[in-house]
Amino acid sequence: MKIPYVANPPETSTAEDAAIVARIQARRAPRPLIPLDLALLHAPPVADGWNSFLGAIRTRTSLPDDLRELAICRVAVCNKAWFEWAHHAPLAVEGGVSAAALDVVKAEALPATRPSELLSEKQWAVLRYTDEMTRHVQVKDEVFALVRAHFDDRETVEITATVSAYNCVSRFLVALDVGEKNGTGPDDVAAH
């Protein structure tokens, strides 16, 4: 990490900061705070907003686990955010994504055509969209058409928000080397 983590448990000097720490601990429970939290808590109001926003992305959308975690894992690969990968690849597997499908996700480039034995049409649409958003920001019409062929307005917004949010997360993680995973790869990091 390029700056020190805050103490764990975090020391607070105001009731407001203590409430922020309590909200973050509650979202993580029963697990402890993670290095990302301990970096963000240098700026408690930022950590609080982050916690609320990412909590909604992770737990309050209508997206099934496999689609959400595929998007997050693909963002991690595109941005070389291996701390993010280590946390979300196991969640993708728990959500029903096979190890062979994760091999596709962790490749530098997606194959030209969908590996139909590994990924559904919906999963493929999410991966293509995630790649376009992460690598180019502007999404080609044909890729957006793939998304719209499978997802309604709400789901399209939720996928877009998930990809956007985890691009923010990955850039924070990599810029500060949170979790000390820079310079590794998807096969070098242990799951949380």
Disulfide bonds with the S-S distance in Angstrom:
none
